[in-house]
Amino acid sequence: MKAAFLTGPKTFELKDIAKPTVPDDGLILKVEACGVCGSDIRRWREGPPPGSGGVVPGHEAAGIVLETGVDCRAFNVGDYLAIAPDVHCGECYYCRRGMFNLCDNLKFIGITPGYPGGFAEKIVLTGEILKNGIIHRMPEGLSFEWAAVSEPCCSVLATHNKTGTKLGDTVVVIGAGPTGCLHISVAKQRGAKVIVSQRSKSRREMVGKFKPDMIVDPISTNLVEKVKQFTNGVGADIVICANPVAETQTCAVEMVRKGGRVILFGGLPKADPMTTFNGNLIHYGEIEVIGAFSYHPTIHKLALELLAQRKIPADQLITHSFSLDQINEAYKAASTGEALKVIITM
């Protein structure tokens, strides 16, 4: 079977490897579609972990069960499944309290060595993954491409559940990549007014179809002043930093209202993770600065249902589709900003 190995910085090699053997307690999934994530792009730029010899990424996958092990009871041959990357341990302090995304021993399909991902014709889902991972049957009528979008939807849905985004709120989304666009869509559906900030001209043009109330170029315009003008001097109720840029987190505290919430949604580069806030604004304004990472497994099922109901506009989000043979071209399109969501189909 074919699998795409990340063998060096910005370098994939398509290799023919042996067909996987089904574990007694697991299954083999024939991958039909797998999305390219922003975190995938960061790892593509850096290359595989030193000494790994290459890894198979891809953690936003959907496909058909080809074979099940003798002890596999959860799924059947022919089931259509969507998978998310998280594999929790089920035993640590956080897992015992249902906070699975904060698991101390979290593994990730397509990211953690030994857990190969979905940029392959087939993927093995072991008993460990079936027990402690995030896997759901696809709703009837949902395409594999749309099912692959369910994973990035999850973090967005979990974030707005945490912030309690509601009718009449003003939400600022900093960064109009795929997840930024999903934040716009979900916030609008919850009744909020949305301001989006995006440096890239091409991305500003693409984000219009998600109908934000204002699109700001932060290079030519003072974003804080624009937000204050829009809110009659009060500030935004919620500011979501949906990018990996520390200076936008600093700026977010200056544009949120007293008692408002700043959401650190986009992780910063591991080599430079420090950020700076005006502590007095946070203190005297009782501003909440909140981290948002991953989601509870039930959110994945909800995302699939919302996609099937067309409550989430996957058709607007997916702008490019490539075959597995074209994976290098797919990553280039995703990294340059000419695409929103890129899907690899098999």
N, C-alpha and C positions, 0 to 999 in steps of 0.2 A: 504494500500500500504506500501511498505518497504521504509525506509529512514535511512541513516547512520548519527547518532548524535555523534559529538565530545563532550564527556562528561568529559574528564580529560586529563592531559598530556599523549600523545601517546596512547589514549584510544578512540576507537569508539564502539558504541553500535548500533546494527541493530534493529530498532523498527518497529512494525506494527502501522501505524497511519491512521486516517480517510482519505478517498479520498478527495482531495481538491474541494471546490466549485468554479466554474468559475465566475469571476467578470463580471458584465455587460459590462465593457469596456476592458476586458482582455481575456486571453485564458489559457488553460491547455496544457502543452507540455509533451508528453511522452518522457522521456530522454532515448536516445539510447547509448550515450557515453559521458564521461566527463573526462578531463585530470586532473592529479595531478600536481600542480604548485609548484615551489620552495617556494613561499609565503605560500602555504598550509602546507608545511613541517614545516616552522617556527612556524605557529600557532598550528600545531599538537604537537610540542615539548612543547609549552607553555600551551596548554589547552584552553578551551573556555573562553570568557570574564567572570570575576567574577559575580556571581549572575544570569547568563543567563540560567543555568540549562541544557546547551548543545545547540549546533548549528549544522545545516546541511551545511557543506562547499561545494565547487565545483563551479568553475566559468568559466570553459572551456567546455561548454556543447553543444550538438547537439541532435535534436530529431524531433518528428513528432507532429503536432498540432492535439490533440484529440477532443477538444471542444472549441468553441468560445462563448463569451458573445453576448447578443443581440445588443449591441452598438459597437462591435469590427468590424472595417472595413478594417484594415490593412492586416489581414491574414485570411486564410481559413482552414477549417478542411482538414487534409491530407498534408498540406505544410510541407516541410522539412526545419527546421530552425537551424542556428548556432547562439549562443548568446555569448556576451562578458559581463564582469561584470559591467562596468561603467554605472551609472545612474546619469546624471547631472540634475541641477535644471532648466536650460534654462533662468534664470532671473538675475543671478549675473553679475558682471563686466566682467568676463572672458567668460561666456556663450554668452553674448550679442555681443562679439567680435569673436565668433567662436572658442574660445580656450577652448573647452569643457573639455579636460583632466585636466585643471587647475581649474575647477569649485570649488567655495568656499563651496559648499554644496554637494559634490560628495558622492554618496552611491555606494556600491558594492554588487552585487548578490553573495551570498555564503560567504560574509565577514561581512557586516554590519548587526547587529541584526535587525530582522524583514524582512530581505531579504534572505530567505532560498535558498540554492544553489542546484547544480545538482547531488549530491550524493543521489539521491532518484529516485524512479520509475517515479514520475511525479513532475512537478514544475509549479507553478502559475506565469504567466507573467501578471502583473496588467496593467491597462491603463497608469499609470505613467511610467512603464518600457517600454511599447510599444511606448510611445511618446518620452521619454528622454533617453532611454537605447540604446544599440547597438545590433541590431537584423537584420539578413539578411537571405533571402532564400538561400539555398545551391545550387550551380551550379549542373546541371544534371550530374550524374555519380560519384559524389564525395561521398565517404563513410562517415559514421558518425564519425568513428575514425579519419579520416583525417580532417573532418570539425572541430572536437574538437581541433585540433592543430592550427587552424586559429588564436585563441586568442594570444598565445605566439608569433606567427609570427608578429603580429601587431606592438608591441613595437619595434621589431627589424627593420621592414621596415620603421617605422617612424624615428628611429634613423639615418638610412643611408640616408634618405631624408634630415634630418637636417644637417648631416655632409657633404653631397654632395660627398660621396664616389665615386671615379671615376677610370677610366683606369690608371694603373701605380702607384696608391697609394700603400703605405705599411701600412697595418692595423695590429695592435697587439690586440688580443682578450685575456684578462686575465680571465680565467675560462672557462672550456669546459663542462659545464652542458648543458641542452637542449637549453637554449637561446644562450649560447656561440657557440654551434654548428650551430644554425640558423644564428648567426652573420658571421660565417665563410662562410656559403653557400651563403648568400646574398652579402657579400663583394666580393667573388670570381666571382659571376655572374655579378657584376658591374665592373669587370676588375682589381680588386686589388690583390696584393700579401698579403698573410695572415700568420702571426706568431701567434701561440696559446701557451699560458702558462697554465700548469695544474699540480698541485701537485700529484694528484691521478694517480697511475700507470694504474689502470683499465680504468679510463677515458681517459688517453693518448692513450691507445690501441684502444678504441672505436672511438676516434675523427679522426683517420686516414682515415676512409671512407669518410669524408667530404673534404679530399684532401687539407689541409693547406700546405703552402710551407715550414713551419718549425714547429716542435713541441718541446717545451722546458720544461724540468723539473726544476722549479725555486728553488728547494731544493738543487740540485746538481750542478746547473749551474747559473751563474750570468746573469739574464735576460736582464738587461740594456746593458751589454757588448755584448750579442748575437745580440740584436737589432741594436746596433751601427755597429757591424761587417757586418750584413746583408745589412745595408743601407750605407756602405762606410763612416761611421762616422757621417752621417747627422742626423739620428733619424727617427722614424716613423712619417708618416703624421697624423695618427689617432691612438689613444690608447683607447680601450673600456674596462672599468672595469666591467665585467659581473659577479661579485661575491659580497658578502657582507663583504669584508675584507678591513679595512681602510688602512693597510700598502701597499696594491697594488695600491691605489690611490696616495699615496706618491711616490711610485716607478714610476708610469705612467708619472708624470711630468718630471722625469729624463730621460726618453727614447723617448719622443716625440721631433720632430724637432722644431726649431724656427718657429713661425707662425702656428704650428700644433694644433691639437685639442685633448683634453682629455675628454672622455665621461664617466660620472658617471652614469652607467646604473643600477648597482645593489645597492639597498638600504642597508644601514647599520643597525645593530640591534638598535631598539628604546632605549634600555637601555644604549647603548654606541655609539652614532651617530657622535662623533667628529673625525675629520681627520686632517692631517697636510700636508702642501705643502711648497716647497721652493719658497717663494714669489719672490725672485730675478730672478729665472729661468722664472717664469711666466711674471714678469715685463719686464726684458731686452730681453726676447725671444718672447714677444708678444704671449704667449701661451694662447689659449682659453680653459677654463675648463667649461664644459657644462653639465647640468643635463638633463637626458632623462627619462621621465615618461609617460607611457600610450600613447595615440594616438587619432587622430581625428576619428570619426565614419566611415568616408569614407575609412580609411585604412583597416578596417575589411572586407569590401566588396572586396577590392583589394587582400587581403590575401587569401580569398576563391577562387578568380579567378586564382591566381598564383598556388594554390594547385591543382585546377582542371586541370590546364595546365601542371602539374608536373614540374613546375619551382622551387618548394620548395620540397626537398626530405623527405616527411613525412615517407616514408617507412624505411628510414635509421634512422630517429629520434625516431620512436616508437619502443621500444625494448621489452616492457612487457605489457601484457593485463591481467586484473583480473576481476572477477565478483564482484558485489556489496557485496556479502557475504564474499568476500576475502579482504575487504578494509583495514583491519589491516595489512595483508601481503603486500598489494600494497604499503602502506605508508612505511613499513620497507624497501622494495626493493628500493623505490625512495630515502629514506634517507641515505642508505648505499653507494650509488654511483654505485651499481652493475647494475643499469638501467639508461638509458637516459630518454626518455619520457615514463611515465606509464599512461595507459588509463584504466578507469573503464568502463566496458560495462554492459548493463542491460539485 
